[in-house]
Amino acid sequence: MTLPVDASTNAPAPDNSHDPRAHIAGSADARPHDPIEEVVHLMPIVLPIAGAVLMFLLAFIAIYMA
């Protein structure tokens, strides 16, 4: 029995028979939906604002306690 060979690399073609995603039909961009990837681009805006709010609250508490 011969293995299928990729002509461009002269390496055996990968066997996807054990890959659970191999049976999924669709386009090449059929990745699972990841909600974290939708939020990551907002981090440069959200983190400084959250830091400023936290610093304000800590300063308010310190002044109130004094």
CHARMM-style PDB file with segment names, atoms N, HN, CA, C and O in Angstrom:
ATOM      1  N   MET     1       0.844  -1.178   0.000  1.00  0.00      PROA
ATOM      2  CA  MET     1       0.000   0.000   0.000  1.00  0.00      PROA
ATOM      3  C   MET     1       0.886   1.237   0.000  1.00  0.00      PROA
ATOM      4  O   MET     1       1.790   1.354   0.828  1.00  0.00      PROA
ATOM      5  N   THR     2       0.638   2.148  -0.909  1.00  0.00      PROA
ATOM      6  HN  THR     2      -0.096   2.053  -1.582  1.00  0.00      PROA
ATOM      7  CA  THR     2       1.425   3.379  -0.977  1.00  0.00      PROA
ATOM      8  C   THR     2       0.619   4.524  -0.385  1.00  0.00      PROA
ATOM      9  O   THR     2      -0.608   4.562  -0.485  1.00  0.00      PROA
ATOM     10  N   LEU     3       1.331   5.448   0.228  1.00  0.00      PROA
ATOM     11  HN  LEU     3       2.328   5.417   0.309  1.00  0.00      PROA
ATOM     12  CA  LEU     3       0.699   6.627   0.809  1.00  0.00      PROA
ATOM     13  C   LEU     3       0.556   7.711  -0.243  1.00  0.00      PROA
ATOM     14  O   LEU     3       1.429   7.839  -1.101  1.00  0.00      PROA
ATOM     15  N   PRO     4      -0.512   8.496  -0.208  1.00  0.00      PROA
ATOM     16  CA  PRO     4      -0.600   9.638  -1.131  1.00  0.00      PROA
ATOM     17  C   PRO     4       0.484  10.653  -0.777  1.00  0.00      PROA
ATOM     18  O   PRO     4       0.717  10.949   0.395  1.00  0.00      PROA
ATOM     19  N   VAL     5       1.142  11.183  -1.814  1.00  0.00      PROA
ATOM     20  HN  VAL     5       0.952  10.943  -2.766  1.00  0.00      PROA
ATOM     21  CA  VAL     5       2.271  12.083  -1.601  1.00  0.00      PROA
ATOM     22  C   VAL     5       1.930  13.453  -2.164  1.00  0.00      PROA
ATOM     23  O   VAL     5       1.386  13.574  -3.261  1.00  0.00      PROA
ATOM     24  N   ASP     6       2.263  14.490  -1.385  1.00  0.00      PROA
ATOM     25  HN  ASP     6       2.705  14.392  -0.493  1.00  0.00      PROA
ATOM     26  CA  ASP     6       2.092  15.864  -1.833  1.00  0.00      PROA
ATOM     27  C   ASP     6       3.247  16.180  -2.778  1.00  0.00      PROA
ATOM     28  O   ASP     6       4.408  16.105  -2.376  1.00  0.00      PROA
ATOM     29  N   ALA     7       2.950  16.529  -4.016  1.00  0.00      PROA
ATOM     30  HN  ALA     7       2.006  16.590  -4.343  1.00  0.00      PROA
ATOM     31  CA  ALA     7       3.989  16.726  -5.015  1.00  0.00      PROA
ATOM     32  C   ALA     7       4.849  17.952  -4.732  1.00  0.00      PROA
ATOM     33  O   ALA     7       6.010  17.984  -5.139  1.00  0.00      PROA
ATOM     34  N   SER     8       4.317  18.960  -4.049  1.00  0.00      PROA
ATOM     35  HN  SER     8       3.374  18.935  -3.718  1.00  0.00      PROA
ATOM     36  CA  SER     8       5.101  20.174  -3.827  1.00  0.00      PROA
ATOM     37  C   SER     8       6.161  19.988  -2.750  1.00  0.00      PROA
ATOM     38  O   SER     8       7.215  20.619  -2.817  1.00  0.00      PROA
ATOM     39  N   THR     9       5.910  19.139  -1.760  1.00  0.00      PROA
ATOM     40  HN  THR     9       5.053  18.626  -1.705  1.00  0.00      PROA
ATOM     41  CA  THR     9       6.877  18.951  -0.676  1.00  0.00      PROA
ATOM     42  C   THR     9       7.486  17.566  -0.658  1.00  0.00      PROA
ATOM     43  O   THR     9       8.429  17.313   0.092  1.00  0.00      PROA
ATOM     44  N   ASN    10       6.956  16.661  -1.478  1.00  0.00      PROA
ATOM     45  HN  ASN    10       6.190  16.866  -2.086  1.00  0.00      PROA
ATOM     46  CA  ASN    10       7.418  15.279  -1.526  1.00  0.00      PROA
ATOM     47  C   ASN    10       7.253  14.607  -0.165  1.00  0.00      PROA
ATOM     48  O   ASN    10       8.033  13.727   0.199  1.00  0.00      PROA
ATOM     49  N   ALA    11       6.248  15.021   0.572  1.00  0.00      PROA
ATOM     50  HN  ALA    11       5.615  15.736   0.276  1.00  0.00      PROA
ATOM     51  CA  ALA    11       5.957  14.446   1.876  1.00  0.00      PROA
ATOM     52  C   ALA    11       4.600  13.759   1.813  1.00  0.00      PROA
ATOM     53  O   ALA    11       3.755  14.117   0.993  1.00  0.00      PROA
ATOM     54  N   PRO    12       4.392  12.773   2.677  1.00  0.00      PROA
ATOM     55  CA  PRO    12       3.078  12.116   2.669  1.00  0.00      PROA
ATOM     56  C   PRO    12       1.977  13.113   3.012  1.00  0.00      PROA
ATOM     57  O   PRO    12       2.153  13.980   3.868  1.00  0.00      PROA
ATOM     58  N   ALA    13       0.872  12.983   2.352  1.00  0.00      PROA
ATOM     59  HN  ALA    13       0.729  12.278   1.657  1.00  0.00      PROA
ATOM     60  CA  ALA    13      -0.277  13.842   2.624  1.00  0.00      PROA
ATOM     61  C   ALA    13      -0.811  13.517   4.012  1.00  0.00      PROA
ATOM     62  O   ALA    13      -0.791  12.354   4.415  1.00  0.00      PROA
ATOM     63  N   PRO    14      -1.288  14.511   4.749  1.00  0.00      PROA
ATOM     64  CA  PRO    14      -1.791  14.243   6.102  1.00  0.00      PROA
ATOM     65  C   PRO    14      -3.050  13.392   6.054  1.00  0.00      PROA
ATOM     66  O   PRO    14      -3.893  13.540   5.169  1.00  0.00      PROA
ATOM     67  N   ASP    15      -3.153  12.511   7.017  1.00  0.00      PROA
ATOM     68  HN  ASP    15      -2.468  12.392   7.736  1.00  0.00      PROA
ATOM     69  CA  ASP    15      -4.326  11.651   7.123  1.00  0.00      PROA
ATOM     70  C   ASP    15      -5.310  12.320   8.066  1.00  0.00      PROA
ATOM     71  O   ASP    15      -5.075  12.379   9.273  1.00  0.00      PROA
ATOM     72  N   ASN    16      -6.404  12.821   7.526  1.00  0.00      PROA
ATOM     73  HN  ASN    16      -6.595  12.773   6.545  1.00  0.00      PROA
ATOM     74  CA  ASN    16      -7.394  13.536   8.326  1.00  0.00      PROA
ATOM     75  C   ASN    16      -8.544  12.639   8.768  1.00  0.00      PROA
ATOM     76  O   ASN    16      -9.596  13.139   9.166  1.00  0.00      PROA
ATOM     77  N   SER    17      -8.363  11.336   8.706  1.00  0.00      PROA
ATOM     78  HN  SER    17      -7.509  10.929   8.382  1.00  0.00      PROA
ATOM     79  CA  SER    17      -9.465  10.452   9.056  1.00  0.00      PROA
ATOM     80  C   SER    17      -9.783  10.491  10.547  1.00  0.00      PROA
ATOM     81  O   SER    17     -10.893  10.139  10.944  1.00  0.00      PROA
ATOM     82  N   HSD    18      -8.828  10.913  11.386  1.00  0.00      PROA
ATOM     83  HN  HSD    18      -7.926  11.199  11.064  1.00  0.00      PROA
ATOM     84  CA  HSD    18      -9.060  10.979  12.823  1.00  0.00      PROA
ATOM     85  C   HSD    18      -9.331  12.399  13.302  1.00  0.00      PROA
ATOM     86  O   HSD    18      -9.510  12.623  14.499  1.00  0.00      PROA
ATOM     87  N   ASP    19      -9.361  13.340  12.400  1.00  0.00      PROA
ATOM     88  HN  ASP    19      -9.215  13.157  11.428  1.00  0.00      PROA
ATOM     89  CA  ASP    19      -9.630  14.725  12.758  1.00  0.00      PROA
ATOM     90  C   ASP    19     -11.140  14.923  12.839  1.00  0.00      PROA
ATOM     91  O   ASP    19     -11.836  14.726  11.843  1.00  0.00      PROA
ATOM     92  N   PRO    20     -11.669  15.314  14.025  1.00  0.00      PROA
ATOM     93  CA  PRO    20     -13.125  15.454  14.130  1.00  0.00      PROA
ATOM     94  C   PRO    20     -13.683  16.578  13.274  1.00  0.00      PROA
ATOM     95  O   PRO    20     -14.884  16.605  13.005  1.00  0.00      PROA
ATOM     96  N   ARG    21     -12.834  17.512  12.839  1.00  0.00      PROA
ATOM     97  HN  ARG    21     -11.859  17.490  13.058  1.00  0.00      PROA
ATOM     98  CA  ARG    21     -13.311  18.620  12.016  1.00  0.00      PROA
ATOM     99  C   ARG    21     -13.258  18.294  10.531  1.00  0.00      PROA
ATOM    100  O   ARG    21     -13.710  19.095   9.713  1.00  0.00      PROA
ATOM    101  N   ALA    22     -12.717  17.135  10.162  1.00  0.00      PROA
ATOM    102  HN  ALA    22     -12.350  16.484  10.826  1.00  0.00      PROA
ATOM    103  CA  ALA    22     -12.533  16.816   8.753  1.00  0.00      PROA
ATOM    104  C   ALA    22     -13.864  16.588   8.035  1.00  0.00      PROA
ATOM    105  O   ALA    22     -13.936  16.774   6.820  1.00  0.00      PROA
ATOM    106  N   HSD    23     -14.903  16.197   8.739  1.00  0.00      PROA
ATOM    107  HN  HSD    23     -14.844  16.046   9.726  1.00  0.00      PROA
ATOM    108  CA  HSD    23     -16.178  15.912   8.103  1.00  0.00      PROA
ATOM    109  C   HSD    23     -17.037  17.147   7.897  1.00  0.00      PROA
ATOM    110  O   HSD    23     -18.069  17.072   7.231  1.00  0.00      PROA
ATOM    111  N   ILE    24     -16.638  18.274   8.451  1.00  0.00      PROA
ATOM    112  HN  ILE    24     -15.799  18.335   8.993  1.00  0.00      PROA
ATOM    113  CA  ILE    24     -17.437  19.487   8.345  1.00  0.00      PROA
ATOM    114  C   ILE    24     -17.322  20.050   6.937  1.00  0.00      PROA
ATOM    115  O   ILE    24     -16.226  20.357   6.468  1.00  0.00      PROA
ATOM    116  N   ALA    25     -18.439  20.181   6.280  1.00  0.00      PROA
ATOM    117  HN  ALA    25     -19.330  19.931   6.661  1.00  0.00      PROA
ATOM    118  CA  ALA    25     -18.444  20.735   4.932  1.00  0.00      PROA
ATOM    119  C   ALA    25     -18.599  22.245   5.018  1.00  0.00      PROA
ATOM    120  O   ALA    25     -19.272  22.764   5.909  1.00  0.00      PROA
ATOM    121  N   GLY    26     -17.986  22.922   4.110  1.00  0.00      PROA
ATOM    122  HN  GLY    26     -17.439  22.501   3.386  1.00  0.00      PROA
ATOM    123  CA  GLY    26     -18.109  24.378   4.081  1.00  0.00      PROA
ATOM    124  C   GLY    26     -16.846  25.001   3.524  1.00  0.00      PROA
ATOM    125  O   GLY    26     -15.985  24.326   2.960  1.00  0.00      PROA
ATOM    126  N   SER    27     -16.765  26.299   3.697  1.00  0.00      PROA
ATOM    127  HN  SER    27     -17.465  26.847   4.155  1.00  0.00      PROA
ATOM    128  CA  SER    27     -15.621  27.015   3.160  1.00  0.00      PROA
ATOM    129  C   SER    27     -14.406  26.819   4.049  1.00  0.00      PROA
ATOM    130  O   SER    27     -14.493  26.229   5.126  1.00  0.00      PROA
ATOM    131  N   ALA    28     -13.281  27.317   3.584  1.00  0.00      PROA
ATOM    132  HN  ALA    28     -13.210  27.796   2.709  1.00  0.00      PROA
ATOM    133  CA  ALA    28     -12.046  27.202   4.356  1.00  0.00      PROA
ATOM    134  C   ALA    28     -12.082  28.089   5.593  1.00  0.00      PROA
ATOM    135  O   ALA    28     -11.297  27.887   6.519  1.00  0.00      PROA
ATOM    136  N   ASP    29     -12.981  29.068   5.620  1.00  0.00      PROA
ATOM    137  HN  ASP    29     -13.619  29.232   4.868  1.00  0.00      PROA
ATOM    138  CA  ASP    29     -13.077  29.981   6.753  1.00  0.00      PROA
ATOM    139  C   ASP    29     -14.219  29.565   7.687  1.00  0.00      PROA
ATOM    140  O   ASP    29     -14.899  30.415   8.261  1.00  0.00      PROA
ATOM    141  N   ALA    30     -14.419  28.278   7.829  1.00  0.00      PROA
ATOM    142  HN  ALA    30     -13.867  27.588   7.363  1.00  0.00      PROA
ATOM    143  CA  ALA    30     -15.486  27.769   8.687  1.00  0.00      PROA
ATOM    144  C   ALA    30     -14.943  27.496  10.084  1.00  0.00      PROA
ATOM    145  O   ALA    30     -15.098  26.398  10.618  1.00  0.00      PROA
ATOM    146  N   ARG    31     -14.304  28.508  10.670  1.00  0.00      PROA
ATOM    147  HN  ARG    31     -14.178  29.400  10.236  1.00  0.00      PROA
ATOM    148  CA  ARG    31     -13.768  28.357  12.016  1.00  0.00      PROA
ATOM    149  C   ARG    31     -14.894  28.526  13.024  1.00  0.00      PROA
ATOM    150  O   ARG    31     -15.895  29.184  12.740  1.00  0.00      PROA
ATOM    151  N   PRO    32     -14.731  27.931  14.206  1.00  0.00      PROA
ATOM    152  CA  PRO    32     -15.764  28.126  15.222  1.00  0.00      PROA
ATOM    153  C   PRO    32     -15.816  29.574  15.700  1.00  0.00      PROA
ATOM    154  O   PRO    32     -14.814  30.288  15.655  1.00  0.00      PROA
ATOM    155  N   HSD    33     -16.976  29.992  16.150  1.00  0.00      PROA
ATOM    156  HN  HSD    33     -17.790  29.412  16.186  1.00  0.00      PROA
ATOM    157  CA  HSD    33     -17.177  31.367  16.617  1.00  0.00      PROA
ATOM    158  C   HSD    33     -16.465  31.557  17.947  1.00  0.00      PROA
ATOM    159  O   HSD    33     -16.737  30.824  18.899  1.00  0.00      PROA
ATOM    160  N   ASP    34     -15.561  32.524  18.034  1.00  0.00      PROA
ATOM    161  HN  ASP    34     -15.341  33.120  17.261  1.00  0.00      PROA
ATOM    162  CA  ASP    34     -14.825  32.799  19.260  1.00  0.00      PROA
ATOM    163  C   ASP    34     -15.176  34.209  19.728  1.00  0.00      PROA
ATOM    164  O   ASP    34     -14.744  35.182  19.109  1.00  0.00      PROA
ATOM    165  N   PRO    35     -15.952  34.342  20.808  1.00  0.00      PROA
ATOM    166  CA  PRO    35     -16.360  35.683  21.255  1.00  0.00      PROA
ATOM    167  C   PRO    35     -15.199  36.508  21.781  1.00  0.00      PROA
ATOM    168  O   PRO    35     -15.287  37.736  21.792  1.00  0.00      PROA
ATOM    169  N   ILE    36     -14.132  35.890  22.210  1.00  0.00      PROA
ATOM    170  HN  ILE    36     -14.061  34.893  22.202  1.00  0.00      PROA
ATOM    171  CA  ILE    36     -12.991  36.644  22.742  1.00  0.00      PROA
ATOM    172  C   ILE    36     -12.295  37.416  21.630  1.00  0.00      PROA
ATOM    173  O   ILE    36     -11.822  38.531  21.852  1.00  0.00      PROA
ATOM    174  N   GLU    37     -12.226  36.836  20.437  1.00  0.00      PROA
ATOM    175  HN  GLU    37     -12.610  35.930  20.256  1.00  0.00      PROA
ATOM    176  CA  GLU    37     -11.589  37.534  19.323  1.00  0.00      PROA
ATOM    177  C   GLU    37     -12.351  38.792  18.921  1.00  0.00      PROA
ATOM    178  O   GLU    37     -11.767  39.707  18.340  1.00  0.00      PROA
ATOM    179  N   GLU    38     -13.636  38.851  19.221  1.00  0.00      PROA
ATOM    180  HN  GLU    38     -14.110  38.108  19.693  1.00  0.00      PROA
ATOM    181  CA  GLU    38     -14.411  40.041  18.889  1.00  0.00      PROA
ATOM    182  C   GLU    38     -14.173  41.178  19.876  1.00  0.00      PROA
ATOM    183  O   GLU    38     -14.430  42.337  19.551  1.00  0.00      PROA
ATOM    184  N   VAL    39     -13.687  40.866  21.071  1.00  0.00      PROA
ATOM    185  HN  VAL    39     -13.478  39.925  21.335  1.00  0.00      PROA
ATOM    186  CA  VAL    39     -13.521  41.864  22.123  1.00  0.00      PROA
ATOM    187  C   VAL    39     -12.077  42.353  22.221  1.00  0.00      PROA
ATOM    188  O   VAL    39     -11.833  43.450  22.725  1.00  0.00      PROA
ATOM    189  N   VAL    40     -11.121  41.558  21.749  1.00  0.00      PROA
ATOM    190  HN  VAL    40     -11.319  40.667  21.340  1.00  0.00      PROA
ATOM    191  CA  VAL    40      -9.705  41.865  21.942  1.00  0.00      PROA
ATOM    192  C   VAL    40      -9.330  43.216  21.335  1.00  0.00      PROA
ATOM    193  O   VAL    40      -8.503  43.929  21.904  1.00  0.00      PROA
ATOM    194  N   HSD    41      -9.903  43.577  20.220  1.00  0.00      PROA
ATOM    195  HN  HSD    41     -10.574  42.997  19.758  1.00  0.00      PROA
ATOM    196  CA  HSD    41      -9.527  44.844  19.581  1.00  0.00      PROA
ATOM    197  C   HSD    41      -9.998  46.060  20.381  1.00  0.00      PROA
ATOM    198  O   HSD    41      -9.548  47.175  20.118  1.00  0.00      PROA
ATOM    199  N   LEU    42     -10.888  45.870  21.342  1.00  0.00      PROA
ATOM    200  HN  LEU    42     -11.254  44.964  21.556  1.00  0.00      PROA
ATOM    201  CA  LEU    42     -11.353  46.977  22.183  1.00  0.00      PROA
ATOM    202  C   LEU    42     -10.484  47.188  23.417  1.00  0.00      PROA
ATOM    203  O   LEU    42     -10.661  48.183  24.120  1.00  0.00      PROA
ATOM    204  N   MET    43      -9.560  46.293  23.700  1.00  0.00      PROA
ATOM    205  HN  MET    43      -9.416  45.485  23.130  1.00  0.00      PROA
ATOM    206  CA  MET    43      -8.761  46.373  24.919  1.00  0.00      PROA
ATOM    207  C   MET    43      -7.942  47.664  25.050  1.00  0.00      PROA
ATOM    208  O   MET    43      -7.864  48.191  26.159  1.00  0.00      PROA
ATOM    209  N   PRO    44      -7.330  48.204  23.994  1.00  0.00      PROA
ATOM    210  CA  PRO    44      -6.584  49.465  24.173  1.00  0.00      PROA
ATOM    211  C   PRO    44      -7.459  50.636  24.610  1.00  0.00      PROA
ATOM    212  O   PRO    44      -6.943  51.630  25.121  1.00  0.00      PROA
ATOM    213  N   ILE    45      -8.759  50.538  24.420  1.00  0.00      PROA
ATOM    214  HN  ILE    45      -9.178  49.731  24.005  1.00  0.00      PROA
ATOM    215  CA  ILE    45      -9.666  51.602  24.838  1.00  0.00      PROA
ATOM    216  C   ILE    45     -10.241  51.299  26.222  1.00  0.00      PROA
ATOM    217  O   ILE    45     -10.314  52.184  27.075  1.00  0.00      PROA
ATOM    218  N   VAL    46     -10.646  50.059  26.440  1.00  0.00      PROA
ATOM    219  HN  VAL    46     -10.587  49.341  25.747  1.00  0.00      PROA
ATOM    220  CA  VAL    46     -11.349  49.683  27.666  1.00  0.00      PROA
ATOM    221  C   VAL    46     -10.420  49.671  28.870  1.00  0.00      PROA
ATOM    222  O   VAL    46     -10.809  50.139  29.941  1.00  0.00      PROA
ATOM    223  N   LEU    47      -9.211  49.153  28.730  1.00  0.00      PROA
ATOM    224  HN  LEU    47      -8.895  48.773  27.861  1.00  0.00      PROA
ATOM    225  CA  LEU    47      -8.312  49.046  29.888  1.00  0.00      PROA
ATOM    226  C   LEU    47      -7.935  50.391  30.494  1.00  0.00      PROA
ATOM    227  O   LEU    47      -7.993  50.518  31.717  1.00  0.00      PROA
ATOM    228  N   PRO    48      -7.546  51.415  29.711  1.00  0.00      PROA
ATOM    229  CA  PRO    48      -7.253  52.706  30.342  1.00  0.00      PROA
ATOM    230  C   PRO    48      -8.472  53.349  31.000  1.00  0.00      PROA
ATOM    231  O   PRO    48      -8.351  53.976  32.052  1.00  0.00      PROA
ATOM    232  N   ILE    49      -9.637  53.196  30.389  1.00  0.00      PROA
ATOM    233  HN  ILE    49      -9.735  52.686  29.534  1.00  0.00      PROA
ATOM    234  CA  ILE    49     -10.847  53.758  30.991  1.00  0.00      PROA
ATOM    235  C   ILE    49     -11.156  53.052  32.302  1.00  0.00      PROA
ATOM    236  O   ILE    49     -11.485  53.706  33.292  1.00  0.00      PROA
ATOM    237  N   ALA    50     -11.056  51.731  32.323  1.00  0.00      PROA
ATOM    238  HN  ALA    50     -10.790  51.200  31.519  1.00  0.00      PROA
ATOM    239  CA  ALA    50     -11.313  50.985  33.554  1.00  0.00      PROA
ATOM    240  C   ALA    50     -10.275  51.347  34.616  1.00  0.00      PROA
ATOM    241  O   ALA    50     -10.613  51.448  35.796  1.00  0.00      PROA
ATOM    242  N   GLY    51      -9.025  51.541  34.217  1.00  0.00      PROA
ATOM    243  HN  GLY    51      -8.751  51.458  33.259  1.00  0.00      PROA
ATOM    244  CA  GLY    51      -7.994  51.946  35.167  1.00  0.00      PROA
ATOM    245  C   GLY    51      -8.270  53.322  35.747  1.00  0.00      PROA
ATOM    246  O   GLY    51      -8.072  53.542  36.942  1.00  0.00      PROA
ATOM    247  N   ALA    52      -8.723  54.246  34.918  1.00  0.00      PROA
ATOM    248  HN  ALA    52      -8.883  54.067  33.947  1.00  0.00      PROA
ATOM    249  CA  ALA    52      -9.030  55.593  35.400  1.00  0.00      PROA
ATOM    250  C   ALA    52     -10.206  55.570  36.370  1.00  0.00      PROA
ATOM    251  O   ALA    52     -10.181  56.266  37.385  1.00  0.00      PROA
ATOM    252  N   VAL    53     -11.229  54.783  36.073  1.00  0.00      PROA
ATOM    253  HN  VAL    53     -11.248  54.217  35.249  1.00  0.00      PROA
ATOM    254  CA  VAL    53     -12.374  54.679  36.974  1.00  0.00      PROA
ATOM    255  C   VAL    53     -11.944  54.067  38.298  1.00  0.00      PROA
ATOM    256  O   VAL    53     -12.367  54.526  39.359  1.00  0.00      PROA
ATOM    257  N   LEU    54     -11.114  53.042  38.248  1.00  0.00      PROA
ATOM    258  HN  LEU    54     -10.770  52.668  37.386  1.00  0.00      PROA
ATOM    259  CA  LEU    54     -10.648  52.412  39.473  1.00  0.00      PROA
ATOM    260  C   LEU    54      -9.799  53.369  40.309  1.00  0.00      PROA
ATOM    261  O   LEU    54      -9.938  53.408  41.532  1.00  0.00      PROA
ATOM    262  N   MET    55      -8.924  54.139  39.664  1.00  0.00      PROA
ATOM    263  HN  MET    55      -8.811  54.108  38.671  1.00  0.00      PROA
ATOM    264  CA  MET    55      -8.104  55.114  40.395  1.00  0.00      PROA
ATOM    265  C   MET    55      -8.992  56.194  41.025  1.00  0.00      PROA
ATOM    266  O   MET    55      -8.746  56.614  42.155  1.00  0.00      PROA
ATOM    267  N   PHE    56     -10.013  56.643  40.305  1.00  0.00      PROA
ATOM    268  HN  PHE    56     -10.213  56.302  39.387  1.00  0.00      PROA
ATOM    269  CA  PHE    56     -10.930  57.635  40.850  1.00  0.00      PROA
ATOM    270  C   PHE    56     -11.655  57.084  42.074  1.00  0.00      PROA
ATOM    271  O   PHE    56     -11.777  57.772  43.088  1.00  0.00      PROA
ATOM    272  N   LEU    57     -12.131  55.855  41.981  1.00  0.00      PROA
ATOM    273  HN  LEU    57     -12.032  55.296  41.158  1.00  0.00      PROA
ATOM    274  CA  LEU    57     -12.835  55.267  43.112  1.00  0.00      PROA
ATOM    275  C   LEU    57     -11.914  55.081  44.314  1.00  0.00      PROA
ATOM    276  O   LEU    57     -12.309  55.340  45.451  1.00  0.00      PROA
ATOM    277  N   LEU    58     -10.692  54.634  44.060  1.00  0.00      PROA
ATOM    278  HN  LEU    58     -10.371  54.424  43.137  1.00  0.00      PROA
ATOM    279  CA  LEU    58      -9.749  54.475  45.176  1.00  0.00      PROA
ATOM    280  C   LEU    58      -9.402  55.816  45.817  1.00  0.00      PROA
ATOM    281  O   LEU    58      -9.305  55.913  47.040  1.00  0.00      PROA
ATOM    282  N   ALA    59      -9.216  56.846  44.997  1.00  0.00      PROA
ATOM    283  HN  ALA    59      -9.295  56.767  44.003  1.00  0.00      PROA
ATOM    284  CA  ALA    59      -8.934  58.172  45.548  1.00  0.00      PROA
ATOM    285  C   ALA    59     -10.145  58.698  46.326  1.00  0.00      PROA
ATOM    286  O   ALA    59      -9.981  59.298  47.388  1.00  0.00      PROA
ATOM    287  N   PHE    60     -11.348  58.481  45.813  1.00  0.00      PROA
ATOM    288  HN  PHE    60     -11.481  57.994  44.950  1.00  0.00      PROA
ATOM    289  CA  PHE    60     -12.559  58.918  46.505  1.00  0.00      PROA
ATOM    290  C   PHE    60     -12.682  58.221  47.870  1.00  0.00      PROA
ATOM    291  O   PHE    60     -13.023  58.853  48.870  1.00  0.00      PROA
ATOM    292  N   ILE    61     -12.404  56.926  47.896  1.00  0.00      PROA
ATOM    293  HN  ILE    61     -12.127  56.412  47.084  1.00  0.00      PROA
ATOM    294  CA  ILE    61     -12.462  56.189  49.159  1.00  0.00      PROA
ATOM    295  C   ILE    61     -11.414  56.699  50.133  1.00  0.00      PROA
ATOM    296  O   ILE    61     -11.694  56.841  51.323  1.00  0.00      PROA
ATOM    297  N   ALA    62     -10.200  56.978  49.641  1.00  0.00      PROA
ATOM    298  HN  ALA    62      -9.973  56.863  48.674  1.00  0.00      PROA
ATOM    299  CA  ALA    62      -9.133  57.474  50.509  1.00  0.00      PROA
ATOM    300  C   ALA    62      -9.493  58.848  51.094  1.00  0.00      PROA
ATOM    301  O   ALA    62      -9.244  59.096  52.274  1.00  0.00      PROA
ATOM    302  N   ILE    63     -10.074  59.740  50.284  1.00  0.00      PROA
ATOM    303  HN  ILE    63     -10.276  59.539  49.326  1.00  0.00      PROA
ATOM    304  CA  ILE    63     -10.455  61.052  50.779  1.00  0.00      PROA
ATOM    305  C   ILE    63     -11.627  60.938  51.755  1.00  0.00      PROA
ATOM    306  O   ILE    63     -11.664  61.638  52.767  1.00  0.00      PROA
ATOM    307  N   TYR    64     -12.570  60.067  51.458  1.00  0.00      PROA
ATOM    308  HN  TYR    64     -12.540  59.498  50.636  1.00  0.00      PROA
ATOM    309  CA  TYR    64     -13.719  59.875  52.329  1.00  0.00      PROA
ATOM    310  C   TYR    64     -13.293  59.319  53.686  1.00  0.00      PROA
ATOM    311  O   TYR    64     -13.825  59.720  54.721  1.00  0.00      PROA
ATOM    312  N   MET    65     -12.325  58.389  53.677  1.00  0.00      PROA
ATOM    313  HN  MET    65     -11.893  58.063  52.837  1.00  0.00      PROA
ATOM    314  CA  MET    65     -11.851  57.793  54.933  1.00  0.00      PROA
ATOM    315  C   MET    65     -11.003  58.762  55.733  1.00  0.00      PROA
ATOM    316  O   MET    65     -10.914  58.626  56.953  1.00  0.00      PROA
ATOM    317  N   ALA    66     -10.383  59.727  55.094  1.00  0.00      PROA
ATOM    318  HN  ALA    66     -10.455  59.838  54.103  1.00  0.00      PROA
ATOM    319  CA  ALA    66      -9.519  60.687  55.819  1.00  0.00      PROA
ATOM    320  C   ALA    66     -10.353  61.703  56.454  1.00  0.00      PROA
ATOM    321  OT1 ALA    66      -9.835  62.604  57.113  1.00  0.00      PROA
TER     322      ALA     66
END
